[in-house]
């Protein structure tokens, strides 16, 4: 299913890593809470940026759990395309 992304250099395989999953989920949760706080202060641009980072970390956690990681090239595109599949 993810072979095309791997061939195109967007993702790489690795052994599923629960530590990386936990670390990414912890960062995602932290960022989601921070984004909520920023909304209360009407800092909408910052809230959006922090929420976006939370989304990226959540998808990275999913990738790590499935034995993949985004490559350094276009990593933001990699996580979005991974999610689409």
C-alpha positions as CSV (number, residue, x, y, z in Angstrom):
1,X,0.0,0.0,0.0
2,X,2.8,2.4,0.8
3,X,5.3,1.1,-1.7
4,X,4.9,4.1,-4.0
5,X,5.7,6.6,-1.2
6,X,8.7,4.5,-0.3
7,X,9.9,4.4,-4.0
8,X,9.4,8.1,-4.3
9,X,11.5,8.7,-1.2
10,X,8.8,10.1,1.0
11,X,8.9,7.4,3.6
12,X,11.3,4.8,4.9
13,X,10.8,1.6,6.7
14,X,11.9,0.9,10.2
15,X,10.9,-1.6,12.9
16,X,7.8,-0.5,14.8
17,X,9.0,1.6,17.7
18,X,6.7,2.1,20.7
19,X,9.0,4.6,22.3
20,X,8.8,6.8,19.2
21,X,5.0,6.4,19.2
22,X,4.8,7.5,22.8
23,X,7.1,10.4,22.3
24,X,5.2,11.6,19.2
25,X,1.8,11.2,21.0
26,X,3.1,13.1,24.0
27,X,4.3,16.0,21.8
28,X,1.0,15.9,19.9
29,X,-1.0,16.1,23.1
30,X,1.2,19.0,24.4
31,X,0.7,20.9,21.2
32,X,-3.0,20.4,21.1
33,X,-3.3,21.8,24.6
34,X,-1.2,24.7,23.8
35,X,-3.2,25.4,20.6
36,X,-6.4,25.5,22.7
37,X,-4.8,28.0,25.1
38,X,-3.8,30.2,22.2
39,X,-7.4,30.2,20.9
40,X,-8.5,31.6,24.3
41,X,-6.1,34.5,23.8
42,X,-7.3,35.0,20.2
43,X,-3.8,34.2,18.8
44,X,-5.4,32.4,15.9
45,X,-2.3,32.2,13.6
46,X,-0.2,30.7,16.4
47,X,-3.0,28.3,17.4
48,X,-3.3,27.1,13.8
49,X,0.5,26.5,13.6
50,X,0.6,24.7,16.8
51,X,-2.4,22.6,15.9
52,X,-0.8,21.7,12.6
53,X,2.3,20.5,14.5
54,X,0.0,18.4,16.7
55,X,-1.4,16.8,13.6
56,X,2.0,16.1,12.2
57,X,3.1,14.5,15.4
58,X,0.0,12.3,15.6
59,X,0.5,11.0,12.1
60,X,4.2,10.4,12.8
61,X,3.1,8.3,15.8
62,X,0.8,6.3,13.4
63,X,3.7,5.8,11.0
64,X,6.1,4.7,13.7
65,X,3.5,2.2,14.9
66,X,3.2,0.7,11.4
67,X,7.0,0.5,10.8
68,X,7.5,3.7,8.7
69,X,8.9,7.1,9.2
70,X,8.9,10.2,7.0
71,X,12.1,10.8,5.1
72,X,13.9,14.1,5.6
73,X,12.9,15.2,2.1
74,X,9.4,16.8,2.1
75,X,8.5,15.3,5.5
76,X,5.3,17.4,5.7
77,X,4.1,16.1,2.4
78,X,5.0,12.6,3.4
79,X,2.8,12.5,6.4
80,X,-0.1,14.0,4.6
81,X,0.2,11.6,1.7
82,X,0.6,8.7,4.2
83,X,-2.7,9.7,5.8
84,X,-4.4,9.8,2.5
85,X,-3.6,6.2,1.9
